[in-house]
Amino acid sequence: MKAEPKTILYFLSNYFDTIKELFEIQSKDGFIKRERLQQLLREHDNAIEPQLHEYKILKKVGEDFEIRGVYFNFFEFVFNEFRPLLPETIEKYAHSISELFKKIREGISKDRNILMQRLNDLYSEIKDFSESVEKNTLRLLVETRELKSNVDKIDYQEKVRKASFWIDYYILPLNQILDVNHTQSITTRLFDISNYVNVRRLNFDDEMVRQQFEKVYNFLVQTNDDLLRQSRILTNELLPLIERIRTENMILTGWIEFLKKPHKVKVPKVFRLMRNYPYSNDMYYNAKEYMEQFAGEEVVIIDEQAIQANMWLFNKERYREQMMSKLPMENFFDWCNTTLKSEYKTVETDKFFSLTTLLFEDGIMLEFDPEAEKKVVRTTQMTLRVPPIKVLRYGIS
């Protein structure tokens, strides 16, 4: 019989310390030996092995055990103890995300239910990828800071080896995955997907699918910001910190070797006494440099002209009023084309699609002939073939 959810949570709360130790054993060894499990339960005086199996917390692997994945991920989150993943493990998302995006583009005009399922799967894959990157960055930051403070009291040689290990196998490869300047990086692909989804969320004819595109687009905007932040942590914090560890230890190691055998090599003269005369150039420049320290600096005020950002914002109310003043109109898309050309000389794709959203307003009455010949509208980025749509009225009239 399946246990009640509250019963399982109550069990986890009551035996929290025991389960935490099981989690730590598996994090270190990759599994839990039967003898170690029984020893731990005796130490805590807990006869809870039947419940660990009944609630599906433990899974038998041969003669030993492991915590099931769903519980292990939960404990990782609760204890903030994430295992760093190799970058090649994270990079698997590049293939799955690219394949889903390819299928979405190929099936854009086919079955709507399949399209919505693919969009939902794409959302999930991007979310898993973003969470994996965040977990890795947090774990690498913890490992690097512990290495810097030398919590485990390891010797200098081991410290340098660990620093090189983290750089070569984790930090640099992960940084390449997040590099927006690399055309094949996952981050660059997400930007491409974001541009495509942005257009489709405005011009797709099915309301439910359009809402799904909107959901994916908003999540992509947030994800791209998160990935840029993780990339900055890697570049600005992790790499300099761990490089300092390597450099610092090389200097200290060399200094210790010198102190062991100070007479093995000739020591260069660091300080050398020189005689200067009051009338020499050196004396003049030294005195000048000294006096300049106390000279008041001239205040310089730089008046920077504010740069006006040429950013277009869609004023829906204004264009709705313009449309209403032209009602009834024979061809809505001709009106969009003419309006944009009269205002901006050219028809930009995003502005054109923004105007088309007026068709989806409540209260608008349309007339559409599916047999009518389609008209061509040329924007700055594409050529569109659109049907003539009559707008008879807007609201109650």
C-alpha positions in Angstrom: 0.0 0.0 0.0 1.3 3.4 -1.0 2.4 5.6 2.0 0.8 9.0 2.6 3.0 12.0 1.5 2.7 13.5 5.0 3.9 10.2 6.5 7.1 10.2 4.3 7.8 13.8 5.2 7.3 13.1 8.9 9.7 10.2 8.6 12.4 12.3 6.8 12.0 14.9 9.6 12.3 12.4 12.5 15.3 10.6 11.1 16.9 13.7 9.4 20.4 13.1 10.9 20.6 9.5 9.9 19.5 10.3 6.3 21.9 13.1 6.1 24.8 10.7 6.9 23.5 8.3 4.3 23.6 11.1 1.8 27.1 12.1 2.8 28.3 8.5 2.4 26.8 8.2 -1.1 28.2 11.6 -2.1 31.7 10.5 -1.2 31.6 6.8 -2.3 28.9 6.8 -5.0 26.9 4.1 -3.1 26.2 2.8 0.4 27.6 -0.6 1.4 25.3 -2.9 3.3 27.7 -3.2 6.2 28.0 0.6 6.4 24.2 1.0 6.4 23.7 -1.5 9.2 26.5 0.0 11.2 25.0 3.5 10.9 21.6 2.3 11.9 23.1 0.6 15.0 25.0 3.8 15.9 21.7 5.8 15.8 19.7 3.0 17.4 17.3 3.2 14.5 15.6 0.1 13.0 14.3 2.0 10.0 15.6 -0.1 7.1 12.1 -1.5 6.2 10.8 2.1 5.9 13.8 3.2 3.8 12.7 0.6 1.3 8.9 1.0 1.7 9.1 4.8 1.1 11.5 4.0 -1.9 14.3 6.1 -0.4 16.9 3.4 -0.9 17.3 1.3 -3.9 19.2 -2.1 -3.9 22.2 -2.3 -6.2 23.6 -5.8 -6.0 24.4 -6.4 -2.3 24.6 -2.7 -1.6 22.3 0.4 -1.8 21.9 3.8 -3.2 19.6 6.7 -2.5 17.1 7.1 -5.4 17.7 10.0 -7.8 14.6 12.0 -6.9 15.5 11.9 -3.1 19.2 12.5 -3.8 18.4 15.6 -5.8 16.1 16.8 -3.1 18.8 16.3 -0.4 21.3 18.1 -2.6 19.0 21.1 -2.7 18.3 21.0 1.0 21.9 20.6 2.1 23.2 22.9 -0.7 25.7 20.1 -1.6 25.8 19.8 -5.4 28.1 17.4 -7.2 30.0 19.3 -9.9 29.1 17.9 -13.3 31.7 17.6 -16.0 31.1 20.2 -18.7 30.7 17.5 -21.3 27.8 16.2 -19.2 26.1 19.6 -19.3 26.9 19.9 -23.0 24.4 17.1 -23.8 21.7 19.7 -23.5 23.1 21.4 -26.6 22.0 18.4 -28.7 18.6 17.9 -27.1 17.7 21.6 -27.3 18.9 21.9 -30.9 16.9 18.8 -32.0 13.7 20.1 -30.3 14.1 23.5 -31.9 14.7 21.9 -35.3 11.5 19.8 -34.9 9.5 22.9 -33.8 10.6 24.8 -37.0 9.9 21.8 -39.3 6.5 21.1 -37.7 5.3 24.7 -37.3 2.4 24.2 -39.7 1.5 20.6 -38.7 -0.3 19.1 -35.7 -0.9 21.8 -33.0 -0.9 19.3 -30.0 2.5 17.9 -31.1 3.9 21.5 -31.5 2.7 22.5 -28.0 4.3 19.3 -26.5 7.6 20.1 -28.2 7.5 23.7 -26.9 6.8 22.3 -23.4 9.7 19.9 -23.7 12.0 22.7 -25.0 11.0 24.7 -21.9 11.9 21.8 -19.6 15.3 21.1 -21.3 16.3 24.8 -21.1 15.3 24.9 -17.4 17.4 21.7 -16.7 20.4 23.2 -18.5 20.1 26.5 -16.7 19.8 24.8 -13.3 22.8 22.5 -14.0 25.0 25.5 -14.9 23.9 27.3 -11.7 24.6 24.3 -9.5 28.0 23.8 -11.1 29.0 27.5 -10.7 27.9 27.5 -7.0 29.8 24.3 -6.3 33.0 25.4 -8.1 32.8 28.7 -6.1 32.6 26.8 -2.8 35.5 24.4 -3.8 37.7 27.3 -4.9 37.1 29.3 -1.8 37.8 26.2 0.4 41.0 25.7 -1.6 42.0 29.3 -1.1 41.5 29.1 2.7 43.1 25.6 2.7 40.4 24.1 5.0 41.8 20.6 4.6 45.4 21.8 5.4 46.9 20.2 2.3 50.5 21.0 1.3 51.4 23.5 -1.4 52.1 21.0 -4.2 48.7 19.3 -3.7 47.0 22.8 -3.6 48.5 23.7 -6.9 47.5 20.4 -8.4 43.9 20.9 -7.3 43.8 24.4 -8.6 45.1 23.2 -12.1 42.5 20.4 -12.0 39.5 22.7 -11.4 40.7 25.1 -14.1 41.5 22.5 -16.8 38.5 20.1 -16.3 35.7 22.3 -15.1 36.1 26.1 -15.2 37.6 26.7 -18.7 35.3 24.2 -20.5 32.2 25.5 -18.7 33.2 29.1 -19.6 33.4 28.0 -23.3 29.9 26.6 -23.1 28.6 30.0 -21.8 30.8 32.1 -24.2 28.3 34.3 -26.2 31.1 35.2 -28.6 31.4 31.5 -29.7 29.0 30.7 -32.5 28.6 27.1 -31.4 28.1 27.7 -27.7 24.7 26.7 -26.1 24.2 30.4 -25.0 24.5 31.6 -28.6 21.9 28.9 -29.7 19.5 30.1 -27.0 19.8 33.7 -28.4 18.9 32.3 -31.9 15.9 30.4 -30.4 14.8 33.4 -28.5 14.7 35.5 -31.7 12.6 32.9 -33.5 10.2 32.4 -30.6 9.8 36.2 -30.3 8.5 36.5 -33.8 6.2 33.4 -33.5 4.6 34.7 -30.3 3.4 37.7 -32.2 2.2 36.2 -35.5 1.0 32.7 -34.8 -2.6 32.2 -35.7 -3.6 29.7 -32.9 -4.1 31.5 -29.5 -3.1 28.5 -27.3 0.2 27.9 -29.3 0.9 31.7 -29.2 0.6 31.7 -25.4 3.0 28.7 -25.3 5.5 30.7 -27.4 5.0 33.6 -25.1 5.8 31.5 -22.1 9.0 30.0 -23.7 10.1 33.5 -24.8 9.7 35.1 -21.3 11.6 32.2 -19.8 14.4 32.5 -22.4 14.9 36.2 -21.6 15.3 35.3 -17.9 17.6 32.3 -18.7 19.9 34.4 -21.0 20.3 36.9 -18.2 21.0 34.1 -15.7 23.6 32.5 -18.0 25.4 35.8 -18.5 25.5 36.3 -14.7 27.0 32.8 -14.3 29.6 33.5 -17.1 30.6 36.7 -15.3 31.1 34.8 -12.0 33.4 32.3 -13.8 35.3 35.0 -15.6 35.5 37.7 -13.0 35.7 35.7 -9.8 36.5 32.0 -10.2 39.3 32.2 -12.7 41.2 35.1 -11.1 40.8 33.5 -7.6 42.2 30.1 -8.7 44.9 31.7 -10.8 46.1 33.5 -7.7 46.2 30.2 -5.9 48.5 28.8 -8.5 50.8 31.9 -8.7 50.9 32.4 -4.9 51.9 28.8 -4.3 54.6 28.9 -7.0 56.1 31.9 -5.3 55.9 30.5 -1.8 57.3 27.1 -3.0 60.3 28.9 -4.5 60.8 31.0 -1.4 60.8 27.9 0.9 63.3 26.1 -1.4 65.5 29.2 -1.2 65.4 29.3 2.6 66.3 25.6 2.8 69.5 26.2 0.8 70.2 30.0 0.7 73.8 29.5 -0.4 73.1 27.3 -3.4 72.6 30.3 -5.8 74.0 33.8 -5.7 71.4 36.3 -4.4 71.0 39.4 -6.6 71.5 42.8 -5.0 68.1 44.1 -4.3 69.1 47.4 -2.7 72.1 49.4 -4.0 73.3 52.6 -2.4 73.9 55.5 -4.9 75.4 58.9 -4.3 73.4 61.8 -5.6 74.4 65.4 -5.9 72.0 68.3 -5.2 72.5 69.7 -8.7 72.0 66.4 -10.5 69.0 65.6 -12.7 68.1 62.6 -10.5 67.8 64.8 -7.4 65.7 67.3 -9.3 63.2 64.7 -10.6 63.0 62.9 -7.2 62.3 66.2 -5.5 59.7 67.1 -8.1 58.0 63.8 -7.7 57.9 64.2 -3.9 56.4 67.7 -4.1 53.8 66.7 -6.7 52.3 64.4 -4.1 51.1 67.4 -2.1 50.0 69.6 -5.1 46.2 70.1 -5.4 44.7 68.4 -8.4 42.8 70.5 -10.8 39.1 69.7 -10.8 38.0 68.6 -14.2 34.3 68.5 -15.0 33.2 66.4 -18.0 29.8 67.2 -19.3 28.6 64.1 -21.2 25.7 64.6 -23.6 22.9 62.2 -22.9 22.6 59.7 -25.7 19.1 59.2 -26.8 18.4 55.5 -27.3 16.6 54.9 -30.6 14.2 52.3 -29.1 10.7 51.9 -30.6 7.9 51.1 -28.2 4.5 50.0 -29.6 1.8 52.4 -28.6 -1.2 50.2 -28.9 -3.8 52.9 -27.9 -2.5 55.3 -30.6 -2.6 52.8 -33.4 -6.0 51.4 -32.3 -7.4 54.9 -32.6 -5.8 55.3 -36.0 -7.3 52.0 -37.2 -10.8 53.0 -35.8 -10.7 56.3 -37.7 -10.2 54.3 -41.0 -13.1 51.8 -40.4 -14.4 50.1 -42.4 -11.2 49.2 -44.2 -10.9 46.8 -47.2 -7.4 45.4 -46.3 -6.0 45.5 -42.8 -2.4 44.5 -43.9 -2.4 47.3 -46.6 -3.2 49.7 -43.8 -0.3 48.4 -41.6 2.1 48.7 -44.5 0.9 52.2 -45.5 0.9 53.5 -41.9 4.5 52.3 -41.2 5.8 53.6 -44.5 4.3 57.0 -43.9 5.8 57.3 -40.4 9.2 55.5 -40.8 9.8 55.3 -44.6 10.6 51.6 -44.2 8.5 48.6 -42.8 10.5 46.8 -40.1 9.4 43.3 -39.3 8.9 43.7 -35.5 6.8 46.9 -36.0 4.7 45.2 -38.6 4.0 42.2 -36.4 3.2 44.5 -33.5 0.5 46.2 -35.5 -1.0 42.9 -36.5 -1.8 42.2 -32.8 -4.7 44.7 -33.2 -6.5 41.9 -35.1 -6.8 39.9 -31.8 -8.5 42.7 -29.8 -11.9 41.8 -28.3 -14.9 43.4 -30.2 -13.3 43.6 -33.6 -15.4 42.3 -36.6 -13.5 40.8 -39.4 -14.3 39.4 -42.9 -11.9 37.0 -44.5 -12.2 35.3 -48.0 -9.9 32.2 -48.0 -10.1 32.1 -51.9 -8.9 35.7 -52.3 -5.5 36.3 -53.8 -2.8 36.9 -51.3 -0.9 40.2 -51.3 2.9 40.7 -50.9 4.3 42.8 -48.0 8.0 43.4 -48.0 9.7 44.2 -44.6 13.3 44.9 -43.9 14.0 41.3 -43.1 11.5 39.2 -45.0 8.8 39.0 -47.7 5.3 38.1 -46.4 2.3 36.8 -48.4 -0.8 37.9 -46.5 -4.5 37.5 -47.3 -6.8 40.5 -47.6 -8.7 40.9 -44.3 -11.6 43.4 -44.0 -12.1 45.2 -40.7 -15.8 46.1 -40.5 -16.1 47.6 -37.1 -14.5 47.8 -33.6 -16.6 47.5 -30.5 -20.3 48.2 -30.3 -21.4 50.6 -33.1 
